[in-house]
Amino acid sequence: KYLVESKWKEKLNEALSEYVGWDIASEILSWEWKVNLDGEKKEVVVFFSDIKNFTGISEKLTPEELVFFLREYLTKMSNIIMDERGFIDKYEWDSVMALWGVFWEVEDNDYLSACRSAIAQRDSLQQLSSELSHMLTEKISIRMWLHAWEVIVGNIWAKGRKMEFTALWDSVNLASRLEWVNKFYWTDICVS
């Protein structure tokens, strides 16, 4: 019985880690984990990013090239975010929304991790552009914005159909609108 339970816990950990990352999955499966999945107000770091001129880039690619490009880009960016203990909330085409401090109380290190992640993502683009130069006519650059404030985190769902763990509230909307600041100042990273 112990071996069977251990095997199933390992499989569950593997499946869950694809959703939230290895370190967060281990914490969720530990007995000490106490997160209210129905919704709670807490301070987190909200991160958004998108590729500059994504529409222009995507119009020059075949459907297969576009899917390949997005898969390569999102894998590289996601690895950086998750290596810095960020939780990827969602992808919307080329955009990424991630959260720090959502599964525990936000700490000083979470703010630093989010900022390190943004810098590492920006720095990794030169290599990615080089690797994909056979299909891209321009270098990839991204805009990122981070905002630390209170949000409501929890599950939203259509009962019995689909569930999504996410962050909601005005500060999430503010973070998503900070892209304008990057456009206005011609910057890559905006933090508030």
C-alpha positions in Angstrom: 0.0 0.0 0.0 2.9 2.4 0.9 4.6 1.7 -2.5 1.3 2.3 -4.4 0.5 5.5 -2.6 4.1 6.7 -3.0 3.9 6.0 -6.8 0.6 7.9 -7.1 1.9 10.8 -5.1 4.9 11.0 -7.4 2.7 10.9 -10.5 0.5 13.6 -9.0 3.6 15.7 -8.2 4.7 15.3 -11.8 1.3 16.4 -13.2 0.9 19.2 -10.8 4.5 20.5 -11.4 3.5 21.1 -15.1 0.8 23.4 -13.8 2.6 25.3 -11.1 6.3 24.2 -11.1 8.2 21.6 -9.1 8.9 23.7 -6.0 5.3 25.0 -5.7 3.9 21.5 -6.4 6.0 20.0 -3.6 4.7 22.7 -1.2 1.1 22.1 -2.3 1.5 18.3 -1.6 3.1 18.9 1.8 0.9 18.6 4.8 1.7 22.2 5.9 0.2 23.9 2.8 -2.7 26.2 3.7 -3.9 28.2 0.7 -7.6 29.2 0.4 -8.4 28.2 -3.2 -11.8 29.8 -2.9 -10.4 33.3 -2.8 -8.5 35.5 -0.5 -7.0 39.0 -0.5 -3.2 39.1 -0.4 -0.3 41.1 -1.6 1.5 39.5 -4.6 3.8 40.6 -7.5 1.8 40.6 -10.8 3.9 40.3 -14.0 2.8 40.9 -17.6 4.9 40.7 -20.7 4.3 40.8 -24.5 6.4 40.8 -27.6 6.9 44.1 -29.3 5.3 44.1 -32.8 4.0 40.5 -32.4 1.3 41.1 -35.0 3.9 42.2 -37.6 6.1 39.2 -36.7 3.3 36.7 -36.8 2.0 37.9 -40.2 5.3 36.9 -41.8 5.2 33.3 -40.5 3.4 30.3 -41.7 1.0 28.8 -39.1 3.5 26.0 -38.4 6.3 28.5 -37.9 4.1 30.7 -35.7 3.2 27.8 -33.4 6.9 26.7 -33.3 8.0 30.2 -32.5 5.5 30.7 -29.7 6.4 27.3 -28.2 10.1 28.1 -28.2 9.6 31.6 -26.8 7.1 30.6 -24.1 9.3 27.7 -23.0 12.3 29.9 -22.6 10.4 32.7 -20.8 8.5 30.2 -18.6 11.6 28.4 -17.5 13.1 31.7 -16.4 9.9 32.7 -14.5 9.5 29.3 -12.8 13.3 29.1 -12.0 12.6 32.3 -10.0 9.6 30.7 -8.2 7.0 32.5 -10.2 3.6 31.0 -10.9 2.5 31.3 -14.6 -1.1 32.3 -14.4 -1.8 32.3 -18.1 -0.7 32.7 -21.7 -2.6 34.8 -24.2 -0.8 34.4 -27.5 2.5 36.1 -26.9 1.5 37.6 -23.5 2.5 36.0 -20.2 0.9 36.7 -16.8 2.8 35.4 -13.8 2.5 35.9 -10.0 5.0 35.8 -7.2 3.9 35.2 -3.6 0.6 33.7 -4.5 1.1 30.4 -2.6 2.8 31.9 0.4 3.1 35.3 2.1 5.0 37.6 -0.2 8.6 38.2 0.9 11.3 40.6 -0.1 12.9 37.8 -2.1 9.7 37.5 -4.2 10.1 41.1 -5.4 13.7 40.5 -6.2 12.9 37.2 -8.0 10.3 38.9 -10.2 12.8 41.6 -11.1 15.6 39.1 -11.8 13.2 37.2 -13.9 12.3 40.2 -16.0 16.0 41.1 -16.6 16.9 37.5 -17.4 14.0 37.3 -19.9 15.2 40.5 -21.6 18.8 39.2 -21.7 17.8 35.8 -23.1 16.1 37.3 -26.2 19.4 37.9 -28.1 20.1 34.2 -28.0 16.5 33.2 -28.9 16.5 35.7 -31.8 19.8 34.1 -33.1 18.3 30.5 -32.7 15.2 31.5 -34.7 16.9 33.8 -37.2 16.1 31.3 -40.0 12.4 32.3 -39.7 12.4 35.8 -38.2 13.2 38.9 -40.1 13.7 41.0 -36.9 15.1 40.6 -33.4 12.7 39.8 -30.7 12.1 42.3 -27.9 9.5 42.4 -25.2 7.8 44.8 -22.8 7.4 43.7 -19.2 5.7 45.3 -16.3 5.5 44.3 -12.7 3.2 45.6 -10.0 3.1 44.7 -6.3 -0.1 45.2 -4.5 -3.1 43.5 -3.0 -5.2 41.2 -5.3 -7.8 38.5 -4.8 -6.4 35.1 -5.6 -8.4 32.0 -6.0 -10.4 29.8 -8.4 -12.9 31.1 -10.8 -15.0 28.5 -12.7 -17.9 27.4 -14.6 -19.2 24.7 -12.2 -18.3 21.2 -13.4 -16.8 22.5 -16.6 -13.6 24.5 -16.2 -11.6 25.9 -13.4 -8.8 28.5 -13.3 -6.7 29.7 -10.4 -5.9 33.4 -11.0 -5.6 36.8 -9.5 -8.3 39.5 -9.8 -8.9 43.1 -8.8 -8.0 46.6 -9.8 -4.3 46.2 -9.2 -4.2 43.4 -11.8 -5.8 45.7 -14.3 -3.3 48.4 -13.4 -0.4 46.1 -14.0 -1.8 45.1 -17.4 -2.1 48.7 -18.4 1.5 49.6 -17.5 2.5 48.5 -20.9 1.6 52.0 -22.0 4.3 53.4 -19.8 6.9 51.2 -21.5 5.6 52.4 -24.9 5.7 56.0 -23.9 9.2 55.9 -22.4 10.6 53.4 -25.0 11.6 51.1 -22.1 11.5 47.3 -21.7 10.7 46.9 -18.0 8.3 49.0 -15.8 8.0 48.3 -12.1 5.5 49.9 -9.7 
